[in-house]
Amino acid sequence: MKQHPGVPHPHPVMAAGFLKDRVAPFFHHRHLYLDAFATHGSALYVLESGILKERADRFRSVFEACLTKTAFYYAFKSNSLPEISQILIEKGFGLDVSSGMELAAALELGARNIIFSGPGKTDRELEMAIAHKDRVTLLLDSIGECRRLMNLLKNKKQSLSAGIRLNCNPTGLWQKFGIMPDQLLPLYQEIQVHPFLRCTGLQFHSSWNLTPDRQQDFILSMGLLLQDMPDDFLRDCKYIDIGGGYWPETGEWLVSDDPLCHYHIPAAPLEIFAKKISAALAEHVLPLTNARICFEPGRWLCHDAMHIIIQVIDKKAKDLVITDAGTNAVGWERYETDYFPILNLTRPSLTERSCRILGSLCTPHDVWGYAFFGKDIKEGDILMIPFQGAYTYSLRQTFIKPLPGVVVL
């Protein structure tokens, strides 16, 4: 059973009716998904562009209502399907990338506003950012990376403005990200004497944000840090990027030992995030610098917008079926811990029934779920798993079975 950091055991149980309210709309529109299956077959990723656009509009409008200077970037790693990035570029979002491979994809898509963050950038990746400095904002992740960049700029005799990532969680493996806050002033002083590099912004990123508490806490710490920075740093600080990690408001859903009982860890509504984050910025940061506030949502935008369609191939027992697709489509053994509803589009019902629904990979960890919504389940039935937009498509892997196709609705 999955343990979530900071949440007491046992996890809260999902309230009666909560799930049915989220399943019912998919059954109402099931003809759309069955038509997609009839045309494209199984297995299939289904992207609903209308849902993605609605999520983008809402995220942007909620934060713009609280802050006057903003910018928004889609976290490419959360779902690398090109159509998703293209839609969000058209909605006015930039792209947040974390490698040279993602940067190349973003440039190929025509993105004009790209943030390049992440640890361990190679010289070749830094050179790619330099070559496209009119489209790319580089966020430096360490002192060593900064010094390698300065050497590259000196050799090329090219100038560049870049930001610095601050570490907001120095414990355990999270220490790999960014510089420690007490390193900011000496690193800035080193940059100031370099002829080709300027520091023009800051970034921090806290992940798995079910509430805005961690973001608020670090904004307070950042405000104290900025009070000790020179006036020229505050004047030149054009942006403060507060990252992403916003959890969808439906919360996190986990399996339990009972296939018909699911754990539910609630998440704060987006309006609460916007209200509390903007208040913290107004109190601790914006009196010191007139910076633009940047956001990097990923999961929050794409989570609801993509689903997976699979087909039952074999019914081996009353409570065990095998599907035509394996969890290589999502890249890891997700559904042994994370719960998502499985909808039998062929035999719809808002009653959830116990059944082990397994994939066709040669591993016992190939689990889609332990229950389904439907009147019954038989060979040939078409199943859909909704809410698969985040960290599934990007993590898919070629392992035994072919990868699903893609259809955009």
C-alpha positions, 0 to 999 in steps of 0.5 A: 500500500502506498504511503504519501509523505506527510499524510497520516496512516490510514489514508482517508477513504473516498466519500460515497458518490464522489467517484460516480460523479466523475465517472458518469460524464464519461459514460454519457459521452461513451459514443465518442470513445467507442467511435475512436476505438472503431476507427483506430483500434486498441490500445489507444491514447485519447486526448480531449483537446477541449478539456486541455484548453479549458484547464489552460484557460482556468489556470491562467485566469485564476492566477492573473486575477491575483497578480499583475505580471505573470507568465505561464509555461507548460512542463513538457515532461508531464506529457510529451505528446507534441499535440499537447504542447502545440495546443498550449502554445496556441493558448499563449503558454511557453514550454518548460523543458529539462533536457537537450532532447526536450529543448530540441522538441520544443524548438521543433514545435516552434515555441518562442518562449522556453524555460530550460531548467533541470540538473546536470546540463551538459556543455552541449545542452548549454551551447544549444541554449546559447544558440537559441537565446532569443527563445530560451531562458536558461535556469542554472542549477549549480555553481559548477554548471554556472562556471562551465557556462561562463567558460563557454560564453567567454570562449564564444565571446557571446553574452547571455542572461540567465536565472538561478534555481534555488533549492527549497528542500535540502533533505535527502535526494531533493538536494540534487536540485538548485543551489542552497540559498546561502550560496546565492550572494557569492554566486551572484558576485562571481557572475557580476564580474564576468563580462558575458553573463548576467543574472536576471531571475530566480526559480524554485520548485516544490513538487507534489503540492496538494496544498500551497503550504510549501510554496508559501513557506519558501516564498517567506524564506525567499523574501528574507534572502532578497532583503540581503541581496544588493540593490542592483540584483533586485533591480535586474531581477526580471522574473521569479519562477515559482515552478509547478507541482500543483496537484489536480483538485480531485486529489490523489487516489490510492488503492486499498486492500479492498478492491471497492474501497479507495483512499482519497487524499484531497487537494486544495482548489486552484483558487486557494493556491492563487490566493495564498501564493499571491498573498505571500508574494505581496507580503515578502517578495514584491515589495523588494522587486518588480519581478514577473511571476512565472508558473510551470504547471504540468500535471494540473493541465494534462491530467484530465485531458488524456485517457487510455482505451484497451480491450478485454481479450481473455476472461480466465476466471469470474474475477480475472480478465486479460486485456490486449495492452500492457502497462508498458503504455504507462511505463511503470507499475502504477496501478498496484498503488494508484487507483483510477476507475476502469469503465466498461464502455460496452456494458456501462453502469455506475456500479463498481464491481470487483475484478482483477484487470490485468495486461498481457505482458509476461510479468505479474506486475502488469496490473490495470486495476482491481475493479471496473464500472459496468454491468459485467465484463466479457471478452471483446469489451472495450474498457477506458481508464480516464485521467491518464494525461500526466506521467503516463505517455512520457514514461511509456516504454517499448517492452513486449507489447507495442505502444498504443496509438493516439487520437485527438478529439 
